[in-house]
Amino acid sequence: MQQIYSDLWQSLTEHPFAEAPQVTTHAYLLTRPEGNVLFYNSSYLLEDADQIEALGGVACQFLSHRDEITPALADLRAHFGAKLGIHAREAEEVRAVSPLDLVFETRETWLGGIEVIPTPGHSPGSTSFLYTSPHGKTYLFTGDTIFASERGWETYLIRGSNRADLVDSLKLLRELNPDVVISSAAVAPDGVREVTPDQWSRAVDAALEELAALA
């Protein structure tokens, strides 16, 4: 794990698509006195198990959407004893590979400070997470609803995506005021970007324009 902020660590880089080696994915460990939270998923996490344990382990793992569902979830749960959460619309896909503990349905705050924000469109159960760190920065985990690339910001319609839902979700995210945006996948070395309010609004506008061009 690589430390990127006082309370946030990034997993080893994964290249999940042989046909698109420029795409990277990471998981992110948020360390908190009340229990560490792992966002997203990675097949490399057990390689960092000793370091993760030294950081306090994993109390809960939050998935942003179905692309993060792999058999590795059961191994992570068995090793760390972490509870697992995902949106209700993708819960059955998780249960096919691992027990599920937490099911999101509406926008609300979980685990004493993590705002769970359903952002459907990229997939039916896509979910973003907002957390204001006591160290001063507000982190927004967007999954693949909007993600970093070397040319800026992008969004993506997978098979079965709902364009109207994705537009509404992007507009919702535009209203937030993150200091750091962290996507699950990226067309770049990683998906971590510090943003000003103006940069963030322009990033979302660019993604909305990309969707309009694809219509």
Contacts in CASP RR format, 6 or more apart in sequence:
PFRMAT RR
TARGET T0000
AUTHOR 0000-0000-0000
METHOD contacts of the structure
MODEL  1
MQQIYSDLWQSLTEHPFAEAPQVTTHAYLLTRPEGNVLFYNSSYLLEDAD
QIEALGGVACQFLSHRDEITPALADLRAHFGAKLGIHAREAEEVRAVSPL
DLVFETRETWLGGIEVIPTPGHSPGSTSFLYTSPHGKTYLFTGDTIFASE
RGWETYLIRGSNRADLVDSLKLLRELNPDVVISSAAVAPDGVREVTPDQW
SRAVDAALEELAALA
1 9 0 8 1.000
1 10 0 8 1.000
1 11 0 8 1.000
1 12 0 8 1.000
1 29 0 8 1.000
1 48 0 8 1.000
1 51 0 8 1.000
1 52 0 8 1.000
1 55 0 8 1.000
2 9 0 8 1.000
2 10 0 8 1.000
3 9 0 8 1.000
3 10 0 8 1.000
4 10 0 8 1.000
4 192 0 8 1.000
5 133 0 8 1.000
5 135 0 8 1.000
5 137 0 8 1.000
5 139 0 8 1.000
5 180 0 8 1.000
6 133 0 8 1.000
6 135 0 8 1.000
7 30 0 8 1.000
7 31 0 8 1.000
7 32 0 8 1.000
7 133 0 8 1.000
7 134 0 8 1.000
7 135 0 8 1.000
8 28 0 8 1.000
8 29 0 8 1.000
8 30 0 8 1.000
8 31 0 8 1.000
8 133 0 8 1.000
8 139 0 8 1.000
9 28 0 8 1.000
9 29 0 8 1.000
9 31 0 8 1.000
9 55 0 8 1.000
10 26 0 8 1.000
10 27 0 8 1.000
10 28 0 8 1.000
10 190 0 8 1.000
10 192 0 8 1.000
11 26 0 8 1.000
11 27 0 8 1.000
11 28 0 8 1.000
11 29 0 8 1.000
11 42 0 8 1.000
11 44 0 8 1.000
11 45 0 8 1.000
11 48 0 8 1.000
12 26 0 8 1.000
12 42 0 8 1.000
12 44 0 8 1.000
12 47 0 8 1.000
12 48 0 8 1.000
13 24 0 8 1.000
13 25 0 8 1.000
13 26 0 8 1.000
13 189 0 8 1.000
13 190 0 8 1.000
14 24 0 8 1.000
14 25 0 8 1.000
14 26 0 8 1.000
14 42 0 8 1.000
14 43 0 8 1.000
14 44 0 8 1.000
15 21 0 8 1.000
15 23 0 8 1.000
15 24 0 8 1.000
15 25 0 8 1.000
16 23 0 8 1.000
16 25 0 8 1.000
16 185 0 8 1.000
17 23 0 8 1.000
22 187 0 8 1.000
22 188 0 8 1.000
23 185 0 8 1.000
23 186 0 8 1.000
23 187 0 8 1.000
24 185 0 8 1.000
24 186 0 8 1.000
24 187 0 8 1.000
24 188 0 8 1.000
24 189 0 8 1.000
24 190 0 8 1.000
24 191 0 8 1.000
25 40 0 8 1.000
25 42 0 8 1.000
25 184 0 8 1.000
25 185 0 8 1.000
25 186 0 8 1.000
26 40 0 8 1.000
26 42 0 8 1.000
26 184 0 8 1.000
26 190 0 8 1.000
26 191 0 8 1.000
27 38 0 8 1.000
27 39 0 8 1.000
27 40 0 8 1.000
27 41 0 8 1.000
27 42 0 8 1.000
27 45 0 8 1.000
28 38 0 8 1.000
28 39 0 8 1.000
28 40 0 8 1.000
28 141 0 8 1.000
28 182 0 8 1.000
29 36 0 8 1.000
29 37 0 8 1.000
29 38 0 8 1.000
29 39 0 8 1.000
29 52 0 8 1.000
29 55 0 8 1.000
29 58 0 8 1.000
30 36 0 8 1.000
30 37 0 8 1.000
30 38 0 8 1.000
30 39 0 8 1.000
30 131 0 8 1.000
30 139 0 8 1.000
31 55 0 8 1.000
31 56 0 8 1.000
34 59 0 8 1.000
34 111 0 8 1.000
34 112 0 8 1.000
35 56 0 8 1.000
35 59 0 8 1.000
35 60 0 8 1.000
35 111 0 8 1.000
36 55 0 8 1.000
36 56 0 8 1.000
36 57 0 8 1.000
36 58 0 8 1.000
36 59 0 8 1.000
36 60 0 8 1.000
37 58 0 8 1.000
37 59 0 8 1.000
37 60 0 8 1.000
37 61 0 8 1.000
37 62 0 8 1.000
37 111 0 8 1.000
37 114 0 8 1.000
38 45 0 8 1.000
38 58 0 8 1.000
38 60 0 8 1.000
38 61 0 8 1.000
38 62 0 8 1.000
38 76 0 8 1.000
38 82 0 8 1.000
39 61 0 8 1.000
39 62 0 8 1.000
39 64 0 8 1.000
39 129 0 8 1.000
39 141 0 8 1.000
39 182 0 8 1.000
39 184 0 8 1.000
40 62 0 8 1.000
40 63 0 8 1.000
40 64 0 8 1.000
40 68 0 8 1.000
40 141 0 8 1.000
40 143 0 8 1.000
40 184 0 8 1.000
41 61 0 8 1.000
41 63 0 8 1.000
41 68 0 8 1.000
41 69 0 8 1.000
41 70 0 8 1.000
41 72 0 8 1.000
41 73 0 8 1.000
41 76 0 8 1.000
42 72 0 8 1.000
43 70 0 8 1.000
43 72 0 8 1.000
45 52 0 8 1.000
45 72 0 8 1.000
45 76 0 8 1.000
46 72 0 8 1.000
46 75 0 8 1.000
46 76 0 8 1.000
46 79 0 8 1.000
49 79 0 8 1.000
49 80 0 8 1.000
52 58 0 8 1.000
52 80 0 8 1.000
53 80 0 8 1.000
57 80 0 8 1.000
57 82 0 8 1.000
58 76 0 8 1.000
58 80 0 8 1.000
58 81 0 8 1.000
58 82 0 8 1.000
59 82 0 8 1.000
59 83 0 8 1.000
60 82 0 8 1.000
60 83 0 8 1.000
60 84 0 8 1.000
60 85 0 8 1.000
60 101 0 8 1.000
60 102 0 8 1.000
60 111 0 8 1.000
61 73 0 8 1.000
61 76 0 8 1.000
61 77 0 8 1.000
61 82 0 8 1.000
61 83 0 8 1.000
61 84 0 8 1.000
61 85 0 8 1.000
62 85 0 8 1.000
62 86 0 8 1.000
62 102 0 8 1.000
62 114 0 8 1.000
62 116 0 8 1.000
62 127 0 8 1.000
62 129 0 8 1.000
62 141 0 8 1.000
63 69 0 8 1.000
63 84 0 8 1.000
63 85 0 8 1.000
63 86 0 8 1.000
63 90 0 8 1.000
63 94 0 8 1.000
63 127 0 8 1.000
64 126 0 8 1.000
64 127 0 8 1.000
64 128 0 8 1.000
64 129 0 8 1.000
64 141 0 8 1.000
64 142 0 8 1.000
64 143 0 8 1.000
64 144 0 8 1.000
64 145 0 8 1.000
64 184 0 8 1.000
65 86 0 8 1.000
65 87 0 8 1.000
65 90 0 8 1.000
65 122 0 8 1.000
65 123 0 8 1.000
65 125 0 8 1.000
65 126 0 8 1.000
65 127 0 8 1.000
65 143 0 8 1.000
65 144 0 8 1.000
65 184 0 8 1.000
66 86 0 8 1.000
66 90 0 8 1.000
66 93 0 8 1.000
66 123 0 8 1.000
66 125 0 8 1.000
67 123 0 8 1.000
67 144 0 8 1.000
67 158 0 8 1.000
67 184 0 8 1.000
67 185 0 8 1.000
68 184 0 8 1.000
69 86 0 8 1.000
69 90 0 8 1.000
69 93 0 8 1.000
69 94 0 8 1.000
69 96 0 8 1.000
69 97 0 8 1.000
70 97 0 8 1.000
71 97 0 8 1.000
73 84 0 8 1.000
73 94 0 8 1.000
73 97 0 8 1.000
73 98 0 8 1.000
74 97 0 8 1.000
74 98 0 8 1.000
76 82 0 8 1.000
77 84 0 8 1.000
77 98 0 8 1.000
77 99 0 8 1.000
83 101 0 8 1.000
83 102 0 8 1.000
84 94 0 8 1.000
84 98 0 8 1.000
84 99 0 8 1.000
84 100 0 8 1.000
84 101 0 8 1.000
84 102 0 8 1.000
85 94 0 8 1.000
85 100 0 8 1.000
85 101 0 8 1.000
85 102 0 8 1.000
85 103 0 8 1.000
85 104 0 8 1.000
86 94 0 8 1.000
86 100 0 8 1.000
86 102 0 8 1.000
86 103 0 8 1.000
86 104 0 8 1.000
86 125 0 8 1.000
86 127 0 8 1.000
87 103 0 8 1.000
87 104 0 8 1.000
87 105 0 8 1.000
87 118 0 8 1.000
87 124 0 8 1.000
87 125 0 8 1.000
87 126 0 8 1.000
87 127 0 8 1.000
88 103 0 8 1.000
88 104 0 8 1.000
88 105 0 8 1.000
88 125 0 8 1.000
89 120 0 8 1.000
89 124 0 8 1.000
89 125 0 8 1.000
90 123 0 8 1.000
90 124 0 8 1.000
90 125 0 8 1.000
91 100 0 8 1.000
91 103 0 8 1.000
94 100 0 8 1.000
102 110 0 8 1.000
104 110 0 8 1.000
104 116 0 8 1.000
104 118 0 8 1.000
104 127 0 8 1.000
105 118 0 8 1.000
106 118 0 8 1.000
107 115 0 8 1.000
107 116 0 8 1.000
107 117 0 8 1.000
107 118 0 8 1.000
108 115 0 8 1.000
108 116 0 8 1.000
109 115 0 8 1.000
109 116 0 8 1.000
110 116 0 8 1.000
113 131 0 8 1.000
113 132 0 8 1.000
114 129 0 8 1.000
114 130 0 8 1.000
114 131 0 8 1.000
115 129 0 8 1.000
115 130 0 8 1.000
115 131 0 8 1.000
116 127 0 8 1.000
116 129 0 8 1.000
117 127 0 8 1.000
117 128 0 8 1.000
117 129 0 8 1.000
117 130 0 8 1.000
117 172 0 8 1.000
117 173 0 8 1.000
118 125 0 8 1.000
118 126 0 8 1.000
118 127 0 8 1.000
118 169 0 8 1.000
119 126 0 8 1.000
119 127 0 8 1.000
119 128 0 8 1.000
119 142 0 8 1.000
119 145 0 8 1.000
119 169 0 8 1.000
119 170 0 8 1.000
119 172 0 8 1.000
119 173 0 8 1.000
120 126 0 8 1.000
120 162 0 8 1.000
120 165 0 8 1.000
120 166 0 8 1.000
120 169 0 8 1.000
121 145 0 8 1.000
121 157 0 8 1.000
121 161 0 8 1.000
121 162 0 8 1.000
121 163 0 8 1.000
121 165 0 8 1.000
121 166 0 8 1.000
121 169 0 8 1.000
122 143 0 8 1.000
122 144 0 8 1.000
122 145 0 8 1.000
122 155 0 8 1.000
122 156 0 8 1.000
122 157 0 8 1.000
122 158 0 8 1.000
122 161 0 8 1.000
122 166 0 8 1.000
122 169 0 8 1.000
123 144 0 8 1.000
123 158 0 8 1.000
123 160 0 8 1.000
123 161 0 8 1.000
124 162 0 8 1.000
124 165 0 8 1.000
126 143 0 8 1.000
126 144 0 8 1.000
126 145 0 8 1.000
126 169 0 8 1.000
127 143 0 8 1.000
128 140 0 8 1.000
128 141 0 8 1.000
128 142 0 8 1.000
128 143 0 8 1.000
128 145 0 8 1.000
128 169 0 8 1.000
128 173 0 8 1.000
129 139 0 8 1.000
129 140 0 8 1.000
129 141 0 8 1.000
130 138 0 8 1.000
130 139 0 8 1.000
130 140 0 8 1.000
130 141 0 8 1.000
130 176 0 8 1.000
130 178 0 8 1.000
131 138 0 8 1.000
131 139 0 8 1.000
131 141 0 8 1.000
132 138 0 8 1.000
132 139 0 8 1.000
133 139 0 8 1.000
136 179 0 8 1.000
137 179 0 8 1.000
137 180 0 8 1.000
138 177 0 8 1.000
138 178 0 8 1.000
138 179 0 8 1.000
138 180 0 8 1.000
139 178 0 8 1.000
139 179 0 8 1.000
139 180 0 8 1.000
139 182 0 8 1.000
140 173 0 8 1.000
140 176 0 8 1.000
140 178 0 8 1.000
140 180 0 8 1.000
140 181 0 8 1.000
140 182 0 8 1.000
141 182 0 8 1.000
141 183 0 8 1.000
141 184 0 8 1.000
142 173 0 8 1.000
142 181 0 8 1.000
142 182 0 8 1.000
142 183 0 8 1.000
142 184 0 8 1.000
143 183 0 8 1.000
143 184 0 8 1.000
143 185 0 8 1.000
144 155 0 8 1.000
144 156 0 8 1.000
144 183 0 8 1.000
144 184 0 8 1.000
144 185 0 8 1.000
145 155 0 8 1.000
145 166 0 8 1.000
145 169 0 8 1.000
145 170 0 8 1.000
145 173 0 8 1.000
146 153 0 8 1.000
146 154 0 8 1.000
146 155 0 8 1.000
146 170 0 8 1.000
146 173 0 8 1.000
146 181 0 8 1.000
146 183 0 8 1.000
146 203 0 8 1.000
146 204 0 8 1.000
146 207 0 8 1.000
147 153 0 8 1.000
147 154 0 8 1.000
147 155 0 8 1.000
147 156 0 8 1.000
147 183 0 8 1.000
147 184 0 8 1.000
147 185 0 8 1.000
147 186 0 8 1.000
147 187 0 8 1.000
147 191 0 8 1.000
148 181 0 8 1.000
148 183 0 8 1.000
148 186 0 8 1.000
148 187 0 8 1.000
148 188 0 8 1.000
148 190 0 8 1.000
148 191 0 8 1.000
148 192 0 8 1.000
148 193 0 8 1.000
149 186 0 8 1.000
149 187 0 8 1.000
149 188 0 8 1.000
150 187 0 8 1.000
150 188 0 8 1.000
151 187 0 8 1.000
152 203 0 8 1.000
152 206 0 8 1.000
153 203 0 8 1.000
153 204 0 8 1.000
153 206 0 8 1.000
153 207 0 8 1.000
154 187 0 8 1.000
154 207 0 8 1.000
154 210 0 8 1.000
155 166 0 8 1.000
155 170 0 8 1.000
155 207 0 8 1.000
155 210 0 8 1.000
155 211 0 8 1.000
157 163 0 8 1.000
157 166 0 8 1.000
157 211 0 8 1.000
157 214 0 8 1.000
163 211 0 8 1.000
163 215 0 8 1.000
166 211 0 8 1.000
167 208 0 8 1.000
167 211 0 8 1.000
170 204 0 8 1.000
170 207 0 8 1.000
170 208 0 8 1.000
170 211 0 8 1.000
171 204 0 8 1.000
171 208 0 8 1.000
173 204 0 8 1.000
174 200 0 8 1.000
174 201 0 8 1.000
174 204 0 8 1.000
174 205 0 8 1.000
176 200 0 8 1.000
177 197 0 8 1.000
177 200 0 8 1.000
178 195 0 8 1.000
178 200 0 8 1.000
179 194 0 8 1.000
179 195 0 8 1.000
180 192 0 8 1.000
180 193 0 8 1.000
180 194 0 8 1.000
180 195 0 8 1.000
181 191 0 8 1.000
181 192 0 8 1.000
181 193 0 8 1.000
181 195 0 8 1.000
181 200 0 8 1.000
181 203 0 8 1.000
182 191 0 8 1.000
182 192 0 8 1.000
182 193 0 8 1.000
183 191 0 8 1.000
185 191 0 8 1.000
195 203 0 8 1.000
END
